[in-house]
Every structure is written in structure tokens, then in C-alpha cells.
């Protein structure tokens, strides 16, 4: 099962690399401070974005006021692709963030690039649904950390741009559960916390085994 998951992760990483490498052409550069809105639900859906520096969260506000984070986007990754002429989600800069902003007309003229990006986004959304479907909170958090490691270059040290609350809203957990699981992973020496946002992966195989 884990070998199949590894193959899917590898294919996804290859697709992301291909999509990122093909993005070219005229674009604007926009800088956002932490917490600043990039677009809101209902805004015209006429642009797409590639993260140059920083990180972005995309989310929806539920009818009861809760927030559901649907994706995080890191340097090199693109976002803003939605069906319809208006956005159904909000996007915010998590940290100080710089974006390359492409007009939708420009992207539509490059159908191959657009298809690669759309398929990559679809694959990551499907993977996220599988993570949310896991019964155990430890499995969800382990899968999240493994995925983040791979997206940030495969190193053993993670500098989390997102907060514990962001992670909770992304994984369908409470912030207390996220903190409790991270503490348990620390107590088992699977990870070491350098500070609130920096994590050293001490036992990557043990972390991956939780993703089975």
C-alpha cells in the first residue's frame, strides 16, 4: 500500500515540476503582506497565480462560520483555477508573499500548460480527500508532514509557514488534536520541535509508516 502511495507521490511531483517549468510569458508581480486577501469568494475569476516566495492558503467559509482550508500553495506552485467566471473560494497570503500574476487570456492561449496545471491541481485535491478520509488524526498529520517535506525539496527540516489552526482547518481536526498529535510524535522522537514553526524529521520511516 505504501509503495503505491509512493508511486502516486512521485507521479504528482513529476507533474508539478513539469507544470511549473512550462509557465512563461508576460505577467505582473504582486507583493502581499501576511494575512492580506488575494481574492475573495465572488470575485471575477480572470487571473491565475504562481507563488514566487511565501505561501498561500485557499479556503471557504461554511454556513456556520467555520473555515475549511482546501489547499496550501508553496513557492513554484500555481493556484486560482476554478470552474465558472467567479471564484468560489478565498485566497490569502499566509506570510509575506510574492506572486506572479497571469491573465486568464494568456493562460488560455497555452492550452497544454493549462491542462498540465489543471491535472496537477486535480491530483492534489484527490490526494487531500484521501488524507481527510483517514480515521486516525495521527495518520492525517503524518501524511500532511510527509507531503510538505516532499513539496519543500525532500529535506528533513520543515519550516511551517502555516499555523496549527491552519493545519487543523485543512485536515478537519481541532487545534487541540493537532497540538496533541505533534506532541506525541515529539515524545516518540519521530520529530523534534526547534520552535513553534520549525520541525526536524528524525525518523522519516516511522513518520511514513503512519501513512499506511
Legacy VTK file of the C-alpha trace (Angstrom):
# vtk DataFile Version 3.0
C-alpha trace
ASCII
DATASET POLYDATA
POINTS 212 float
0.000 0.000 0.000
2.794 2.388 0.916
4.675 1.559 -2.308
1.584 2.556 -4.287
1.312 5.765 -2.296
4.976 6.499 -3.012
4.388 5.976 -6.736
1.438 8.366 -6.678
3.509 10.949 -4.790
6.355 10.580 -7.311
3.979 10.991 -10.264
2.412 14.036 -8.642
5.822 15.576 -8.015
6.791 14.993 -11.646
3.560 16.590 -12.875
4.085 19.602 -10.630
7.659 20.028 -11.844
6.509 19.856 -15.462
3.705 22.349 -14.933
5.933 24.799 -13.072
8.700 24.596 -15.654
6.349 25.388 -18.554
4.847 28.583 -17.148
6.150 31.510 -19.176
5.096 34.729 -20.841
4.123 38.209 -19.686
2.918 38.590 -16.128
2.640 41.049 -13.272
4.458 40.748 -9.947
2.392 41.408 -6.800
3.529 41.503 -3.171
1.208 40.708 -0.254
1.719 41.104 3.471
0.817 38.238 5.807
-2.948 37.866 6.097
-3.742 40.002 3.064
-6.531 38.801 0.794
-5.574 37.907 -2.773
-9.109 37.265 -3.974
-12.482 36.660 -2.321
-15.447 34.433 -2.991
-17.472 36.042 -5.776
-14.550 37.961 -7.305
-14.072 37.735 -11.058
-12.098 34.637 -11.980
-9.853 36.139 -14.653
-6.327 35.522 -13.316
-4.138 32.714 -12.081
-1.139 32.938 -9.817
2.232 31.332 -9.226
3.906 31.650 -5.826
7.412 33.120 -6.093
8.083 33.483 -2.364
5.971 32.884 0.735
2.849 30.740 0.991
-0.896 30.973 0.276
-3.984 29.339 1.772
-7.199 28.839 -0.178
-10.339 28.363 1.907
-14.109 28.576 2.103
-16.286 29.909 4.908
-19.016 27.447 5.860
-22.590 28.471 6.650
-21.985 28.055 10.382
-18.992 30.412 10.279
-16.291 27.748 10.346
-13.384 27.905 7.922
-12.367 24.973 5.715
-8.877 25.311 4.241
-8.846 23.417 0.941
-5.233 23.916 -0.142
-1.866 25.445 0.624
0.415 26.728 -2.122
4.185 26.984 -1.779
6.939 28.538 -3.961
6.684 27.347 -7.555
3.074 26.187 -7.241
0.110 27.713 -9.042
-3.445 28.389 -7.910
-6.565 30.302 -8.888
-8.019 27.729 -11.285
-11.739 27.301 -10.684
-14.722 26.441 -12.845
-17.003 29.339 -13.630
-16.458 33.044 -14.106
-16.326 33.876 -10.385
-14.261 32.493 -7.521
-15.927 30.089 -5.088
-13.115 30.373 -2.542
-10.966 32.921 -0.739
-7.180 33.111 -1.106
-4.880 34.786 1.429
-1.141 35.210 1.885
-0.008 33.257 4.951
3.337 35.033 5.209
4.856 37.895 3.232
4.303 36.579 -0.271
5.281 37.479 -3.825
3.179 36.229 -6.722
3.490 36.135 -10.490
0.040 37.058 -11.802
-1.041 35.766 -15.217
-4.100 36.945 -17.102
-6.514 34.141 -17.853
-6.491 35.021 -21.554
-2.724 34.493 -21.625
-3.086 31.074 -20.000
-5.933 30.002 -22.274
-3.700 30.646 -25.269
-1.390 27.959 -23.856
-3.745 25.005 -23.571
-1.023 22.403 -22.892
0.283 24.320 -19.902
-3.246 24.913 -18.634
-4.081 21.213 -18.907
-0.930 20.205 -17.007
-1.732 22.657 -14.231
-5.384 21.601 -14.061
-4.437 17.904 -13.827
-1.864 18.629 -11.130
-4.440 20.535 -9.086
-6.948 17.720 -9.533
-4.420 15.102 -8.394
-3.545 17.088 -5.270
-7.242 17.640 -4.446
-7.872 13.887 -4.760
-4.903 13.164 -2.523
-6.237 15.590 0.073
-9.603 13.794 0.088
-7.784 10.531 0.809
-5.966 12.162 3.728
-9.212 13.588 5.145
-10.748 10.118 4.844
-8.199 8.608 7.206
-9.778 7.596 10.516
-6.826 8.445 12.737
-5.680 12.005 13.406
-2.070 10.794 13.605
-2.363 9.393 10.067
-3.674 12.698 8.743
-0.907 14.730 10.341
1.809 12.261 9.311
0.573 12.335 5.708
0.487 16.135 5.811
4.084 16.374 7.089
5.380 13.833 4.558
3.653 15.678 1.711
5.004 19.026 2.898
8.548 17.631 3.128
8.383 16.435 -0.463
6.943 19.695 -1.748
9.686 21.670 0.019
12.520 19.673 -1.507
12.652 16.438 0.465
14.811 17.660 3.358
14.372 16.578 6.950
13.781 20.062 8.339
10.425 21.768 7.854
9.755 25.450 8.350
5.965 25.552 8.537
4.519 28.736 7.049
1.062 27.857 8.329
-0.239 27.910 11.906
-1.601 24.994 13.924
-5.087 26.413 13.302
-4.462 26.410 9.547
-3.404 22.762 9.729
-6.475 21.892 11.797
-8.817 23.610 9.327
-7.087 21.790 6.458
-7.220 18.320 7.999
-10.683 18.563 9.541
-9.352 18.419 13.105
-9.363 20.689 16.144
-6.288 22.727 17.025
-6.091 20.783 20.301
-5.882 17.487 18.389
-3.174 18.823 16.080
-1.105 20.000 19.040
-1.635 16.715 20.902
-0.523 14.567 17.945
2.540 16.728 17.294
3.452 16.403 20.975
3.100 12.600 20.787
5.338 12.480 17.702
7.878 14.533 19.624
7.683 12.245 22.674
8.314 9.242 20.409
11.351 11.054 18.943
9.837 10.909 15.457
10.203 14.686 15.247
11.999 17.439 17.129
10.471 20.904 17.531
13.107 23.615 17.193
10.433 26.252 17.709
6.704 26.636 17.059
7.162 26.545 13.270
10.367 24.519 12.698
10.258 20.719 12.751
13.139 18.273 12.287
12.066 14.865 10.970
14.237 12.463 12.995
12.594 9.182 11.931
11.211 9.657 8.402
10.440 5.941 8.000
8.403 5.932 11.212
6.511 9.007 10.011
5.805 7.401 6.640
4.655 4.178 8.274
1.807 6.118 9.870
0.556 6.979 6.379
-0.275 3.333 5.577
LINES 1 213
212 0 1 2 3 4 5 6 7 8 9 10 11 12 13 14 15 16 17 18 19 20 21 22 23 24 25 26 27 28 29 30 31 32 33 34 35 36 37 38 39 40 41 42 43 44 45 46 47 48 49 50 51 52 53 54 55 56 57 58 59 60 61 62 63 64 65 66 67 68 69 70 71 72 73 74 75 76 77 78 79 80 81 82 83 84 85 86 87 88 89 90 91 92 93 94 95 96 97 98 99 100 101 102 103 104 105 106 107 108 109 110 111 112 113 114 115 116 117 118 119 120 121 122 123 124 125 126 127 128 129 130 131 132 133 134 135 136 137 138 139 140 141 142 143 144 145 146 147 148 149 150 151 152 153 154 155 156 157 158 159 160 161 162 163 164 165 166 167 168 169 170 171 172 173 174 175 176 177 178 179 180 181 182 183 184 185 186 187 188 189 190 191 192 193 194 195 196 197 198 199 200 201 202 203 204 205 206 207 208 209 210 211
